[in-house]
Amino acid sequence: MTTKKQLHTFHIPVMGLAYTIDSPIRVAQYGISSVVSIIDDDLIERMNAFYSEKFKIPYQEITEKIHDYRAERVTSYLNLMDTIVKDKFEKFKVELAESKQALENYIAMLPNKSEIKKGLQNLIDDGIAFKDTIKSYLEENLSAGEIDVNIMTKVDKDNFIKDEQLPVEFNDAHASLRGFANSNLSSSVVLSAGMNPRLYAYFENFPVFYPDANNKLQKKIILKVSDFRSAMIQGNFLAKKGLWVSEYRIESGLNCGGHAFATDGYLLGPILEEFKQKKEQLIQSAHELMVKALEIKGLQIPETPLELKITVQGGVGTAEEHDFLLDHYQVDSVGWGSPFLLVPEATSVDAETRSLLEKAKENDFYLSHISPLGIPFNAVKGTTNEYYKQKRIEEEKAGSSCPKKFLALSKEYGPKGMCPASKAYQDLKLEELDAIKNSLSNEAFDRRKNSITEKSCLCVGLANAAYLENNLKIKGQPQGVVICPGPNLAYFDKEVSLLDMVKHIYGNASVLGNRERPNVIINELKMYMDYLKNEINEYSEQITAPQAKKLKAFKSNLNEGIEYYQSLIASNNWFEKSKEKIENQLKQYKDELIDLCIPEQVAIAV
């Protein structure tokens, strides 16, 4: 049996908790792959009930009284999605065979270089035995998009029954992984936010992640990484356990949605170049380690390395940029995330939030400190969550009731953990701050108070959009909606159809607004320059030797990245229409970088 080729050269990455929670149900029948977050079992259970009713599929509630309810909820919902997607895919193929209009619309949705697109167009042009021939061709060549899942590795809270801590396998991320492993899906788990050795070791418990007798993997591992070194370390760590990483998903450190993990000044182009040059090294290293591990375990050993894909995402906005990433860096797929928030057919977003995104301009998107994880978090001004949070602060009731506790990871006040966005945590912090109020200036006091109260309840805020869109009741304290698009969304200013967005990706239409949009290279470079300036300002009064060293390395890496792009643009035909402009912008940023002074080390009294 041969594996069918993927139909599209883009995928929809995970967005928040709710925004892609049902994207496979919406788009998989068209061959579009998307990623579902599986950490919020409460949201998952409610979506399970909603879609079971919508598609008239029997539903059995999984309550918190059930022993392994988190994992069982994940398994049940993934199985439901699998059933719905397969049914929709079969019906879609019938529709394509019977309706010339539907077929022509679908052909318009496929990549221009697609062999399947050409094959379908030839069948129409030839006008032969339409229905049966088309049906046979579709059966042979079409495949549904993947129902991939995402686990943010750090969201792995210990769980308790009263005061008794449960075994590690009942931690949040562990339970989510078990739910996926036990599901009917044959797809991938995307691991993001860095390495969690304990979670990685847990994969060994599930045979579905090891090669079968045909050297196939029933379930695959995708690692979201920021650089080659991280990919090599994590890939080899898993390989030593007999586990294969099937895909490295490279994401821009800053030009992305959600949490922003700024690299040490490494830009996306040079990172991709290293993967392109060293891909074989990545494959061989992992293969050799995996073979040894499988031999020790007495499991099936593949004679040749398994397939390894390199994909990329972060700030792409035009067909030209899409093709550049595919062709120049030879990646297998490009992730398009935030623009799909304006496509109701693809993502779950409430009307008020979608309207906010349509109107938002460059200055409305910013890197915030609202995440309880203490990691910079992309945000947009004017969300309903911002309104409710500010209202509680003004009423001196700062903080969330914290009903879900997924981010209750701080052990500062006890082993059960607390979330920095919770009222309980903020009350304790504000009390501590009040005790030293007289020793602080008013400005310093306000700054510290704001750093405590600005944290938002992401667990509720990132889930509410799905409830609002589907008219499902939201219980508890009003939190509104938190949304975390990448800054690239500033240049998309209207709601669009799925067909139009896909045509835009492949260069057959444009859905961009009238605002002038910088090239993806320049956009990311500007973000890194702004980030470095902010870091320098942060340390302008006092800085340690390690901090100064880190900033100098950041500046040096950024300079090398600019020189890499200057050479690339000068020696290639990419971005011909804007080539001169890009070259001028690169020179401008290089001059600006040279003038940036890193503060000298200042001795700090201990």
N, C-alpha and C positions, 0 to 999 in steps of 0.2 A: 504494500500500500504506500503510495507516494503522498507526501504532505503537500496540500494545496498552498500555492503562494498567497501571501497577504494581498488583499485587493487595494489597500490604500498605503500611501507613504507618510501618513500622519496618524497620530493617536491622540486621545483626549486624556491628559494626566488626571490624577486625583485632585479634587478641589474641595477644601474644607471637609466637613463631615457630611453635609447634605447635598452639596451642589452637583456631585456626580453619583449620589447614592442609588439612583435608578437609571443612570445614563445607558447601561447596556440594554435595558428594556426599550429605551427610546431609539437607539442608533445601531445596535449590533446586527440587525437584519440587513443593513446596508454594507456590512463588511467592516464597519468602523469599530476599532478596539477602544475601550475606555477602562478607567480604574475606579473602583469603589472602595471607600474607606470602610473598614470593618471593625473599628475600635468601639463605636457607640452601639452597644447591644440594645439599648432602649429604643433608639431611632430605628434600628434594624427590625426590631419586633413590630413596631407600629407600621413600618413600610410593608412588612410581610402581611400583616392583617389587611392593609389598604389594597395591595395588589392581588391578594387572594380573592377578595370580594370583587374587585374590578374585573378579573378574568374568570370568575366563578370556579375557583379552585378551592377544595376543602382546606380549612385553616384550623390548626390546633394550637391554641395559645401556649406559649412556654413562659411560665411565671417564674419569679425569683425563688419560689419554693423548690424548684427542681434542682437537683444536686449540681449539675454542670450546665446551668442555664445559659451562661454567656456563650460558650462554645456551641451549644445546641441551637441557640437563636441564629448565630452566624451560619451554621450548616443549613438550617431550614430555609433561611432567606436566599442563600446562594443556590440551593436546589430549586427553589421557586423561580428565580431569575433564569436559571438554566432551562427549565421547562418552558417558560414564557418565550424566551429568545428562540429556542428551537422551533416552537410552534409558529412564531411570527416569521421566522426565516423560511419555513416550508410554504407558508401562505404567500410570502413575498415572491418566491420563485414561480408559483402558480400565476400570480398577477402579472409578472413580467412575461410569461409565456403567452398569456391571453390578451394583454393590452399593449399595443404598439406605443401608445403615449407613455405608459409607465416605463416601458423599456427605454424609450428615447430619453426620458428624464433621468433614468438611472445611468445610461451611457454618459450623459452630461456631467454626472457626479464622479466619474472615474478619472484617474490620472491620464493625462494626454499620451504618455508613453506606455500606458498599460496594454499588454498583449490581449488581455480579456476585452478591453474596450474595442480594440481593433477587430477582434474576432466577432464580437456582437454586431458591430457596425457592418462588417462584411456580410453577415447573415441577412441583415435587413436589406442591404444594397442588392444582394443576389435574389432576394424575394423567394427563397426556396422553402418548401414544406414548413411553413412558418412555425406553427405551434410545437410540433414534435421535435423538430430540429433544435429550436431554441431551448426547449425543455431539457433535451439531452445535453446541450452545451452548458446550460446553467448547472445541471447536476454534476457535471465533470469539473467545472472550473470555479464555481462560487463557494465561498465559505463565510460563515457569520463572523463578526468581530469578536475578539476575545473579551471575556468577562474577567478581567484581572482585578486583584484586590491589593489594598495598601495597608501596611502596618507601620506606624511611626514607632521605631524601636524603643525610644525612650519612654513612651507612654505605656509603662509596664508596672503599674502600681501593685503593691502587695494588697491582698484582700483578707478580710477578717469575718468571722461569724462571732458577733459580740466582741470579746477580747482575745479570742483565739485566732492566731494567724493561720491562714490556709497554706497548704504546700505551694511551692513556687509555680507549679503548672496551672494554678488558678489565678496567677497574676493576669492583668488585662491583656497584654500583648500575647502571652503564652496561650490564653484561652482563645483569642482571635485566630491564632495560627492553627490551633487544634480544630477549630470550627471550619477553617478552609480545607485543612488536610482531610477531614472526614466528609467533605462535600462531594457531589457528583462531578464537579467541574474538572476539566482538563485545561488548566490555564496557569497563570503565574501570580506569585505574591511579590509585590514591590516593597522592599524594605528601605525605609528612608530615615533620615536624621542621625546617621552614624551607626557605629558598631555596638551591639549588645551581645557580648560573648555568651552569656547565659541563655539568651533567646536563640542564638545561632546554634548552640549545642543541642537545643531542644528539637531541632529539625531531624536529628538522628533517629528519633522515635517513630518516624513515619516512612514506611517503605515507598510511598508514592513519590518521594523526592530522589529515589535512586533509579538508575537505568534498569529497564526491564529486559527480558530475554532478547528483544529486538533492538536493544540500545536506545529505547525511547523513554522519555520522562513523562509520566502522567501529569505531574505538577512541577512547575519550574520556579526558579528563584531569579528575581531581578533585583539588582542593587542600584539604588540611586546614589551617585557619587559626585564629588566636586573636582577630583583630579586623579591622575593615573596612579600615583603612589597609594592613595586610599583604596583604589580598585584592586591593586596587586595584593595589598595586605589583607583586605577582607576576603578576596577571592581565594587566596591561598589558605586562609584560616578555615574556610568552609571546605576546600578541597582536601585538607588533611583529615576531614571527617567523612570523606567519600561523597561530598555534595558538590554539584556543578552549578556555577552561576551562568545562566543562559543569556543574560543581557546586563550590560552596564548602561544605566540611564544617566547621562551627564546633564546636569542642570546648572544654569548660570547662577553664580552665588548671589547676585543682587537683582538681576533683571528677570524676576520670577514672582509668582504669587506665594502666599502663605509665609512661613518662616523663612528668613533670609540668612543664609550661612555664608558670610563674606569670606572668600578665600584670601590668602595673604597677597593680594594684588595680582593674582593670576587671572587673566582674561580668558574668555571662552575659546577664542580661536587657537591660541597656543596650547590650551588643554586638549582640544580636539586633535590638533596636529600630533601631539605626543601619543594619543590613542591610535591614531592612524599609522604612525611609524612603528609602534610597539605592540600592535594587536597580537601578532604571532607569538611574541614573548609571553603575553598574558595567557594565551591559550595553552602553550606548551608547559609553562610552569604549573598551572592548575591541573592539567591532564596528568602529568607525572605524579603529582602529589595524590590526586584522586585515585589513580590506579593502585598505588601502594596501600591506600586506606581500604579500598574495596577488596583487595587481595586478603588483607588481615581479617576483614569482616566476612570473607567467604561469599561475596556477592558478585553479580554479573559485572564483568570488566569489558568496557568498550575498547576495541582495538585501536580505533582512531578517535581523536578528540570530538566531543559533541559540539553542536552548533553554538556559536557565540555571536550575539548581536551587540552593536554599539548604537545607541539612540541618543538624541539630544533634545533639550527643551529649554525655553527661557527667552521671551521677548521677540520671537519671530513674528513678523506681521505682514509680509508680502510674499507672493509666489517667487519672486527673484531671490529673496533671502532663503526661502524654503529649498529651492533648487541648489543654491550655493552650498548649503549645509549637506544636502544629499550627495551632490556630485563632487565637491572639492574634498570633503572629509570622508566620503564613502560611508556615511552612516545609513542605518537600515530604516529609520523612521524619525520624524520630527514631531515633537509634542506641541500641540496648539491648545493652550489652556484658557486663559482669561477671555479671549475673544468669544469663546463659546458660551460665556455667561450671558451674552446678548442673543443667544439662539434658544428660544423656548422649547424647541423640539429636542434639544440635546441635554439641557441641564435643568436642575430644580432650583429656581429662583423666584421669590415672591415679587409681585408686580411693583411694589413701592421701591424695593431694592434695585430691581432692574432699571426702573426709571432714573434712580439716582446714578447708576453706572452710565446710562446714556448721556446724562448731562455733565458728568464729571470731566474736568479738564486737568492738564498736567499738574497744576499746583494743588489739586485736591487729593492726589495720591502721595503717600508719604510712608517712610519707615517709622513705625511707632514702637513704643515700649509697653504695649498693652498685654503682651503675652505673659502668662504666669510662669512660663519656662525661662524667662529672662533672656530670650533670644529676640533680636529685632524682627518685627512682624509687619508685613505690608498691610496698609489700611487705606481707607478712603474717607474723607470728611463727610459728615452729615448722616451717618447711619443711625438707625433707631436705637441701637445699643448705646451709642455715644450719648443720646438724649436721656435714656433711663439711668445710665451710670452717673451722669452729671447731676441729675435730679436727686439721686440718693446722696451724693456728696454734699449738695447744698442743704439737704435736710439732716445732715450729720448722721446718715445711716449708710455710710460707704461700705461697699463690698456686696458680694453675691451670697445667696442662701446656700449655694454649692450643692445642688441636688444629685449631681452625677459623679463628682469626685474623681474623674479620670486624671486630672492634673494635680491631685492632692499628693504631691511628691516630696514636699518639704518635710523633713523629719525634725525640724528645729524645736517643735513643741510636743513631740511624742512619736512613738513608733507607727501609729496609724497614718500619719502624714496629714498635711493640710495644704490647701491650695492658696497661693498668695493673692488670688482674686476673691477669696471668700471673706465674708464679714467677720467670721471668727478670727481669722488670721490678721486681718487689717485692724480689728479692734485691739489686739495685743500689740501690734506694731505702733499704732497711734498712741497707745498708753505709754509705751516705752519712749516714744518721741516727746510726749508731753512732759515726761519726767526730766528731760534735759533741755526743755524749751528756753529757760533763762540763760543758758550758756551759748545759745545760737542767735545769730542775727535774724531779723524777720525774713530776709531773703532766703537764708539757708534753711530756716524752718519750713517755709512754704515749698521750697524745692524738695526737701525730704518728704514732706507730707504728700506732695503730688506723686512722687515716685512710689509711694505705698498705694494710693487710691486710684492711680491710673490703670491698674490691671483690670482686664475684662474677663468675664466668664465665657471662655471660648467653647466649653463643652455644650452650653445651651445656645449661645449666640451663633455658633457655626452650624447648628442643627435646625434652628427655627424656620429657616426659609422653606424647607420641605413641608413642614406642617402648615405654614401659611398658604403656600401655593395649592395644597390639596385640601384646604379647609378642615384640617385636623385640629382638635382642641389642644391648646398649649396650657399645661398645668403650671401652677406655682408662680413665683415672683416674676414680673415682667422683665425680660432681658433684652427684647428686641433682637435685631439681626446683626451679627458681625460678618463682614465679608472681606476677603483678603486678596483682591486681584493684583496681578503684576502691573507696574506702571505703564506698560505698553498699551493697556486698555484705554488710555487717554485719547488714543487716535481712532478708536471705534466709537461711533456716537449714535448708533441706532439699532433697534431690534431687527434681526435679519432671519431669513429662513435657513434651514439646514442646507438646502440645495445651493443657495447663494453663497453661504460661508464656504462650502466645499469647493465651489467654482472659483471663489476668491483664492483659496489655498493653491489651486492648480493654475491660476493665471487666466481663467476664462471669464472673470468678472472682477469688480472691485467693490468692497463694502466699506472702505475707509472713508472717514469724514473729510472735511475740507482743511483741517489743521495740518500744517506741515509736519511730517513725521521724520525724525532722524533715522538713519540706517541703524540696524540692530547693533552693529559694531560700535558706532558712535554713542548710541543710547547707553550701552553697558559701560563704556569707558567713562562717560559723564558721571554715572552712578558711583563708579569706583573712585573717581576724583573727588566727588562730594563726600564720599565716605571717609577718604583719607584726610580731607580738610577738617571734617568734624572730629576725627580722632586726634588730630594735632591740636585743635582748640581745646579738647577735653583735657589734654596733658600740658597745656601751655604754662600753667603755674608751677606744677611739680611733676616730675617724671623719673621713673627708675631706669636703671641701665637696661634691663630686659625689655621694657616698654619702648625705649628709644631704639633698641636693636630691631624690634619687631616692625616699627614704623619705617625704619631705613630699608629693611628687606621688602616691605610692601611697596615703597616708592621705587626701588630697584626693579622689582618684578613688573610693576606697572610700566616702567620705562621700556623694559624688554618687550612687553606686550605691544606697545605702540610701535616700536621698531619692526616687530614681526608683521604687523598689519601694513606698515608703510611698504615693506618689501613685497608683501603679498599683492597689494593693490597695484603697485607699480609693474609687477611682472605677470599679471593675469588680466583677463578680459571681464572679470566680474564687476558688476555695477557700473557699466560703461557710461550711462547717462549722468550718473552722479559722481563719477570717478574723481574729477577735479575738486569737487566740493568736499568729498571724504578726505582726500589728501590734505586739503587746507585745514580741515578740522583736526586731523591727526597732528599736524604740525603745531597748531594752536595749543592743543592739550599738552603736547610734549614741551613746548616753551613754558607753559604754565606750571608743569610738573617740576621742571628744572628750578624755577623760582620758589617752589615750596620749601620752606626751611623746617627741618625736624628739630624740635627743641633739644637743647643739650641736657645731659643728666643733671638733676638737682638732688642733692642729698636730702633725704627725708628723715627727720628725727623719729625714732621708734619710741 
